[in-house]
């Protein structure tokens, strides 16, 4: 392996750190690398050409008071595959907040678990305002440019997908929304459009927008809601976008007192707003379903007069804890997908009758479902879901879920090894949905190393076709994407 260091940063975290999300699989990095001539076990397929990108939270500074993993600085990782070879790179996302805190040498903004009054800068970002936009949650590639985003709405930071060279912030042709953009923007590979939403504590509480293939804003509308909400994801079909109003959001009474306390309201329905692409506010149609919270959707498509939406239904969105639970146990309970009892689920919206039908798609806990991106917004058969670690936020493997037959095929990582969100990369000339590869980064705590794994998407249970060693053990992460190489 040949390595070149791009930049090293100083960590100001405690030397004897014991925080569960700054140690072990979540131990942060301080060095940016370029690495090539990688050590490979197995063989990189010649027909795998494109880039795997993963974003994550990677803190460098001690928090003002209490750290939550969603507060960490963004770090982008890429593995570029071309003609049987691969190059790895990683870079911090140099947001405005990151640069200001690096210059100050301390945290300037309060995190999700901290009192906003503790912030040392009055201005900030986020749906609740006053937070640091770390751009550490999601990453997509639109019009050949990688875009990173923050889960509570902020700027979109632009990168070359392969080199990770920064290209500044997206401006949408001078019309970037003042409310920012939420994580989980959606790219329609068939039209080249990017679809997005945002939310805030001010009416109308949500907006929906569309970006053309050339990067200019083509539609931006209000989505009226009864009050502030906490949507995290959206979906789309060939002709519609789907946003949601789940009954778990900031407690209105606490919000009036200036506190942001999340509460589940089981007496309220889950509502779905179906918006014609290119449509207006008055064209939004609302459908009601059983109360839950959905962190991530898998995909949506049109089936005659119905819209089919697949996602992960939380059967216990606000798990109860014993009276003697610690502050951290209370804080991190929403990170345990087993406690939330998250399982695959399907909703059907009848555009003729205005009714909704729903059904479970499986009995086992899983989340972070990925599909072949060429089927995004169109009918899909396969979902590649992360198998979570019980009691903690981490992934212990991936399951290929055949939604037509119900058959599941699992690739499980060894004890002490944790994966990333696993993308599906179609092979060159692929002619069916699962004709390609699954790619993920791993964190091996016991052996203090990380690898990039390449599996056959048609039979992931057979194990890796290739293992590519990384320069050092990386920090566990959240979301990832795949993009073919630009011609």
Beta strands, then each sheet from edge to edge (+ up, - down):
strand 1: 2-8
strand 2: 31-36
strand 3: 40-42
strand 4: 50-57
strand 5: 74-82
strand 6: 85-92
strand 7: 138-142
strand 8: 145-149
strand 9: 157-160
strand 10: 166-169
strand 11: 186-187
strand 12: 194-199
strand 13: 206-211
strand 14: 217-222
strand 15: 235-236
strand 16: 240-245
strand 17: 248-250
strand 18: 262-264
strand 19: 270-276
strand 20: 285-289
strand 21: 297-303
strand 22: 306-314
strand 23: 342-350
strand 24: 356-360
strand 25: 367-370
strand 26: 382-388
strand 27: 395-402
strand 28: 408-412
strand 29: 417-419
strand 30: 423-426
strand 31: 436-444
strand 32: 449-456
strand 33: 464-469
strand 34: 480-484
sheet 1: 1+ 2- 6+ 5- 4+ 34-
sheet 2: 3+ 33- 32+ 31- 29+
sheet 3: 3+ 33- 32+ 31- 30+
sheet 4: 7+ 8- 9+ 10-
sheet 5: 11+ 12- 13+ 14-
sheet 6: 15+ 16- 19+ 20-
sheet 7: 17+ 18-
sheet 8: 21+ 22- 23+ 24-
sheet 9: 25+ 26- 27+ 28-
end
